[in-house]
Amino acid sequence: MKETVFTVTENAAIAENTFRLRLAGDASEVRTPGQFVNLRVDNGFLRRPISVCDRDGSALTLIYRVVGRGTRWLSERRAGAELNALTGLGNGFDLSAAGTAPLLIGGGVGVAPLYWLARALRETGVKVTAALGFRTGAEVLLEDEFRALGCRVAIATEDGSRGEKGFVTDILPERFSCAYACGPSPMLRAVYRAAPGPAQFSLEERMGCGFGACMGCTCETKEGAKRVCREGPVFRREELAW
């Protein structure tokens, strides 16, 4: 873990209530898709954990949804503003388990960390399928970016305004070598049931410190209580007590 001051280079709306934040600074501790940073916002006591969407040298890309005072404050930062972040947090996805036909399953802003994962997998030459679910077409994000990587992309929206009408579990392919999923807990549990086989799940949980000291984000696993911020946020199927 490292505390770093980043400079905002972009902070733009890319979907309904959803922003893309680009930061320049020392990103050396961010090494693996699935890790997150913890941003200090509005001089508040609690930071905001946000998954890393992409890393390019010393630049980080984060995608976040405005849901409260802290993220509203964050959405008002302009290019040139400075943000304090704890970096190198969490354990990311295990790319070595991908096999020859990995499936990436994302819901809402949970799609964001899957982009870096997709790029890393594509760089190894494997074919990647991305199944992305949203509530409405106005919330769809990163579809074009996944396609630009050469991924096969399927979209589902609950209201049918974009892609297939329904949930992301309705558009999963029959065959894949390993599933990687990130999104809200109800979606992850549905994917757990609908996509048997090797899988890794990035859990969402409210966090206090973000590095394992406060024990505020513990979850029950088959191996006992584990901290989402420290032992996670990525867990293997066989670890989860679902």
Backbone hydrogen bonds in HBPLUS format (Angstrom, degrees):
<---DONOR---> <-ACCEPTOR-->    atom                        ^
c    i                          cat <-CA-CA->   ^        H-A-AA   ^      H-
h    n   atom  resd res      DA  || num        DHA   H-A  angle D-A-AA Bond
n    s   type  num  typ     dist DA aas  dist angle  dist       angle   num
A0002-LYS N   A0087-THR O   3.18 MM  85  5.26 147.8  2.29 131.3 137.5     1
A0087-THR N   A0002-LYS O   2.78 MM  85  5.26 164.3  1.81 151.6 156.2     2
A0004-THR N   A0085-ALA O   2.80 MM  81  5.36 167.2  1.82 161.3 165.4     3
A0085-ALA N   A0004-THR O   2.79 MM  81  5.36 163.5  1.82 161.2 167.0     4
A0006-PHE N   A0083-LEU O   2.79 MM  77  5.23 166.9  1.81 160.0 157.0     5
A0083-LEU N   A0006-PHE O   2.85 MM  77  5.23 157.2  1.90 144.2 151.4     6
A0007-THR N   A0024-ALA O   2.89 MM  17  5.18 162.6  1.92 146.5 151.8     7
A0024-ALA N   A0007-THR O   2.89 MM  17  5.18 157.6  1.94 143.5 150.8     8
A0008-VAL N   A0081-ALA O   2.79 MM  73  5.37 170.6  1.80 164.0 167.3     9
A0080-GLY N   A0008-VAL O   2.78 MM  72  5.32 164.7  1.81 148.1 149.9    10
A0009-THR N   A0022-ARG O   2.87 MM  13  5.49 174.4  1.88 147.4 149.2    11
A0022-ARG N   A0010-GLU O   2.82 MM  12  4.97 166.2  1.84 140.6 144.0    12
A0012-ALA N   A0020-ARG O   3.01 MM   8  5.39 150.2  2.10 147.7 147.8    13
A0020-ARG N   A0012-ALA O   2.76 MM   8  5.39 161.2  1.80 155.8 159.3    14
A0014-ILE N   A0018-THR O   2.90 MM   4  5.94 160.7  1.94 146.8 152.5    15
A0018-THR N   A0015-ALA O   3.07 MM   3  5.02 166.4  2.09 124.3 120.4    16
A0016-GLU N   A0138-ALA O   3.01 MM 122  5.63 169.7  2.03 143.7 145.7    17
A0066-VAL N   A0017-ASN O   2.87 MM  49  5.47 161.7  1.90 155.2 161.5    18
A0019-PHE N   A0064-TYR O   2.89 MM  45  5.55 165.5  1.91 166.8 169.9    19
A0064-TYR N   A0019-PHE O   3.06 MM  45  5.55 154.1  2.13 149.0 157.1    20
A0021-LEU N   A0062-LEU O   2.73 MM  41  5.05 170.2  1.74 157.6 160.6    21
A0062-LEU N   A0021-LEU O   2.77 MM  41  5.05 166.3  1.79 154.3 159.2    22
A0023-LEU N   A0060-LEU O   2.84 MM  37  5.14 162.9  1.87 151.6 157.1    23
A0060-LEU N   A0023-LEU O   2.87 MM  37  5.14 157.1  1.92 144.9 152.7    24
A0025-GLY N   A0058-SER O   3.03 MM  33  5.55 157.1  2.09 153.7 161.1    25
A0030-VAL N   A0027-ALA O   3.04 MM   3  5.54 160.2  2.09 117.2 123.6    26
A0035-GLN N   A0032-THR O   3.17 MM   3  6.02 156.4  2.23 148.4 148.7    27
A0093-PHE N   A0033-PRO O   2.81 MM  60  5.97 159.0  1.85 159.8 164.5    28
A0052-VAL N   A0035-GLN O   3.15 MM  17  6.23 169.7  2.16 152.8 149.8    29
A0036-PHE N   A0089-LEU O   3.12 MM  53  5.46 162.5  2.16 140.1 145.6    30
A0037-VAL N   A0050-ILE O   2.98 MM  13  5.54 166.8  2.00 149.0 148.4    31
A0050-ILE N   A0037-VAL O   2.86 MM  13  5.54 162.2  1.89 162.2 168.1    32
A0038-ASN N   A0086-LEU O   3.00 MM  48  5.05 154.5  2.07 139.9 147.8    33
A0086-LEU N   A0038-ASN O   2.99 MM  48  5.05 156.7  2.05 133.2 139.8    34
A0039-LEU N   A0048-ARG O   2.95 MM   9  5.09 160.2  1.99 138.5 132.3    35
A0048-ARG N   A0039-LEU O   2.80 MM   9  5.09 151.2  1.88 139.4 148.5    36
A0040-ARG N   A0084-ASN O   2.96 MM  44  5.54 163.7  1.99 163.0 163.0    37
A0044-GLY N   A0041-VAL O   2.79 MM   3  5.86 172.3  1.80 139.6 141.9    38
A0053-CYS N   A0061-THR O   2.78 MM   8  5.36 144.8  1.90 153.3 161.5    39
A0116-TRP N   A0053-CYS O   3.06 MM  63  5.67 115.6  2.49 150.5 165.3    40
A0054-ASP N   A0061-THR O   3.25 MM   7  5.04 147.9  2.36 134.7 134.6    41
A0061-THR N   A0054-ASP O   2.88 MM   7  5.04 155.8  1.94 151.4 148.7    42
A0056-ASP N   A0059-ALA O   2.93 MM   3  5.19 165.5  1.95 149.0 153.9    43
A0059-ALA N   A0056-ASP O   3.04 MM   3  5.19 161.1  2.07 120.5 125.6    44
A0072-ARG N   A0068-GLY O   2.91 MM   4  5.99 146.0  2.03 148.3 159.1    45
A0073-TRP N   A0069-ARG O   2.90 MM   4  6.12 159.1  1.95 149.6 154.6    46
A0074-LEU N   A0070-GLY O   2.97 MM   4  6.26 153.9  2.04 142.2 150.1    47
A0075-SER N   A0071-THR O   2.92 MM   4  6.10 148.7  2.02 139.8 147.3    48
A0076-GLU N   A0073-TRP O   3.07 MM   3  5.34 150.4  2.17 105.5 114.6    49
A0077-ARG N   A0074-LEU O   3.12 MM   3  5.53 169.7  2.13 115.5 118.4    50
A0081-ALA N   A0078-ARG O   3.00 MM   3  5.77 164.2  2.02 146.4 149.0    51
A0091-ASN N   A0232-GLY O   2.69 MM 141  5.36 166.5  1.71 129.8 134.5    52
A0097-ALA N   A0094-ASP O   3.40 MM   3  5.98 164.5  2.42 112.4 116.5    53
A0098-ALA N   A0095-LEU O   3.13 MM   3  5.45 167.4  2.15 117.9 119.5    54
A0177-SER N   A0101-ALA O   2.88 MM  76  5.04 165.3  1.90 120.4 125.5    55
A0129-THR N   A0102-PRO O   3.21 MM  27  6.53 166.4  2.23 158.2 162.4    56
A0103-LEU N   A0178-CYS O   2.82 MM  75  6.10 164.6  1.85 159.6 162.2    57
A0180-TYR N   A0103-LEU O   2.81 MM  77  6.22 151.9  1.89 162.1 170.1    58
A0104-LEU N   A0129-THR O   2.79 MM  25  6.14 167.8  1.80 163.0 167.3    59
A0131-ALA N   A0104-LEU O   2.75 MM  27  6.11 163.2  1.78 169.6 175.3    60
A0105-ILE N   A0180-TYR O   2.74 MM  75  6.05 166.2  1.76 163.6 166.8    61
A0182-CYS N   A0105-ILE O   2.99 MM  77  6.52 149.1  2.09 159.7 168.3    62
A0106-GLY N   A0131-ALA O   2.98 MM  25  6.43 157.6  2.03 154.9 162.2    63
A0133-GLY N   A0106-GLY O   2.83 MM  27  6.18 162.9  1.86 153.5 159.1    64
A0107-GLY N   A0182-CYS O   3.10 MM  75  6.58 142.6  2.24 151.0 156.1    65
A0110-GLY N   A0107-GLY O   2.94 MM   3  5.09 143.6  2.07 134.8 133.4    66
A0108-GLY N   A0133-GLY O   2.95 MM  25  6.41 160.4  1.99 168.1 171.2    67
A0111-VAL N   A0108-GLY O   3.11 MM   3  5.97 165.1  2.13 121.9 124.5    68
A0112-ALA N   A0109-VAL O   3.08 MM   3  5.61 152.0  2.16 112.8 119.1    69
A0114-LEU N   A0111-VAL O   3.03 MM   3  5.46 135.5  2.24 112.1 125.1    70
A0115-TYR N   A0112-ALA O   3.09 MM   3  5.70 157.9  2.14 117.5 123.5    71
A0117-LEU N   A0113-PRO O   3.43 MM   4  6.66 161.8  2.47 140.8 146.0    72
A0118-ALA N   A0114-LEU O   2.76 MM   4  5.92 156.4  1.81 144.0 150.4    73
A0119-ARG N   A0115-TYR O   2.91 MM   4  6.22 161.7  1.94 154.4 159.1    74
A0120-ALA N   A0116-TRP O   2.93 MM   4  6.14 161.4  1.97 150.6 155.5    75
A0121-LEU N   A0117-LEU O   2.91 MM   4  6.13 156.9  1.96 152.5 159.0    76
A0122-ARG N   A0118-ALA O   2.83 MM   4  5.99 161.1  1.87 152.6 158.1    77
A0123-GLU N   A0119-ARG O   3.04 MM   4  6.21 145.2  2.16 142.4 151.2    78
A0124-THR N   A0121-LEU O   2.99 MM   3  5.30 147.6  2.10 104.7 114.7    79
A0125-GLY N   A0122-ARG O   2.92 MM   3  5.08 155.7  1.98 105.6 113.7    80
A0152-ARG N   A0128-VAL O   2.98 MM  24  6.40 161.1  2.02 158.1 160.9    81
A0130-ALA N   A0152-ARG O   2.74 MM  22  6.12 165.1  1.76 168.2 173.2    82
A0154-ALA N   A0130-ALA O   2.90 MM  24  6.32 158.5  1.95 163.1 167.2    83
A0132-LEU N   A0154-ALA O   2.90 MM  22  6.24 170.3  1.91 166.5 167.6    84
A0156-ALA N   A0132-LEU O   2.98 MM  24  6.36 150.7  2.06 158.0 161.6    85
A0134-PHE N   A0156-ALA O   2.92 MM  22  6.34 151.7  2.00 153.1 162.4    86
A0158-GLU N   A0134-PHE O   3.06 MM  24  6.61 141.8  2.21 141.3 152.3    87
A0159-ASP N   A0135-ARG O   3.26 MM  24  6.50 145.4  2.39 157.6 164.2    88
A0139-GLU N   A0136-THR O   3.14 MM   3  5.56 156.7  2.19 109.3 116.3    89
A0140-VAL N   A0137-GLY O   3.23 MM   3  5.35 163.3  2.26 106.3 111.4    90
A0146-PHE N   A0142-LEU O   2.97 MM   4  6.16 157.3  2.02 155.6 159.5    91
A0147-ARG N   A0143-GLU O   3.10 MM   4  6.38 163.3  2.13 151.0 155.8    92
A0148-ALA N   A0144-ASP O   2.87 MM   4  6.08 149.4  1.97 145.6 154.2    93
A0149-LEU N   A0146-PHE O   3.10 MM   3  5.26 136.8  2.30  99.5 111.4    94
A0151-CYS N   A0146-PHE O   3.24 MM   5  5.66 160.5  2.28 149.9 146.1    95
A0150-GLY N   A0147-ARG O   2.86 MM   3  5.12 151.8  1.94 107.1 116.6    96
A0164-GLU N   A0155-ILE O   2.89 MM   9  6.25 162.0  1.92 152.0 146.5    97
A0157-THR N   A0164-GLU O   2.90 MM   7  6.29 155.9  1.96 162.8 169.9    98
A0160-GLY N   A0157-THR O   3.18 MM   3  5.12 152.7  2.26  99.4 107.7    99
A0166-GLY N   A0157-THR O   2.91 MM   9  5.69 161.5  1.94 132.0 135.7   100
A0170-ASP N   A0167-PHE O   2.87 MM   3  5.43 158.7  1.91 116.4 123.6   101
A0171-ILE N   A0168-VAL O   3.16 MM   3  5.60 165.0  2.19 112.9 117.5   102
A0179-ALA N   A0198-PRO O   3.00 MM  19  6.39 163.2  2.03 141.2 144.8   103
A0200-GLN N   A0179-ALA O   2.83 MM  21  6.30 146.6  1.95 150.1 160.8   104
A0181-ALA N   A0200-GLN O   2.90 MM  19  6.32 159.6  1.94 160.4 167.3   105
A0202-SER N   A0181-ALA O   2.82 MM  21  6.16 165.6  1.84 161.9 166.8   106
A0187-MET N   A0184-PRO O   3.04 MM   3  5.50 120.7  2.41 111.9 126.0   107
A0188-LEU N   A0184-PRO O   3.05 MM   4  6.36 160.0  2.09 154.0 160.5   108
A0189-ARG N   A0185-SER O   2.96 MM   4  6.17 162.1  1.99 159.9 163.6   109
A0190-ALA N   A0186-PRO O   3.07 MM   4  6.24 149.5  2.17 139.4 147.8   110
A0191-VAL N   A0187-MET O   2.85 MM   4  6.15 154.4  1.92 152.6 160.0   111
A0192-TYR N   A0188-LEU O   2.86 MM   4  6.07 152.0  1.94 145.1 153.2   112
A0193-ARG N   A0189-ARG O   3.26 MM   4  6.53 145.7  2.38 138.5 145.4   113
A0194-ALA N   A0190-ALA O   2.92 MM   4  6.09 150.4  2.01 144.4 153.7   114
A0195-ALA N   A0191-VAL O   2.83 MM   4  5.55 147.8  1.93 154.9 155.8   115
A0237-ARG N   A0199-ALA O   2.96 MM  38  5.39 149.0  2.05 153.3 147.5   116
A0201-PHE N   A0235-PHE O   2.80 MM  34  5.32 166.6  1.81 157.8 160.4   117
A0235-PHE N   A0201-PHE O   2.85 MM  34  5.32 157.2  1.90 143.3 148.8   118
A0203-LEU N   A0233-PRO O   2.83 MM  30  5.25 161.4  1.87 145.0 140.7   119
A0228-VAL N   A0217-CYS O   3.18 MM  11  5.65 168.5  2.20 126.7 130.2   120
A0219-CYS N   A0226-LYS O   2.75 MM   7  5.51 152.5  1.83 155.5 163.5   121
A0226-LYS N   A0219-CYS O   2.91 MM   7  5.51 161.9  1.94 156.8 161.7   122
A0221-THR N   A0224-GLY O   2.97 MM   3  5.06 145.0  2.10 118.3 129.4   123
A0224-GLY N   A0221-THR O   3.05 MM   3  5.06 156.9  2.10 113.6 112.3   124
A0222-LYS N   A0239-GLU O   2.83 MM  17  5.48 167.8  1.84 154.6 158.8   125
A0230-ARG N   A0227-ARG O   3.20 MM   3  5.27 132.6  2.44  97.2 109.5   126
A0231-GLU N   A0227-ARG O   2.86 MM   4  5.46 132.9  2.08 140.8 154.7   127
A0232-GLY N   A0227-ARG O   3.16 MM   5  6.49 140.7  2.33 148.8 151.4   128
A0239-GLU N   A0236-ARG O   2.91 MM   3  5.43 155.5  1.97 116.8 124.8   129
A0240-LEU N   A0237-ARG O   3.13 MM   3  5.63 139.8  2.30 112.7 122.3   130
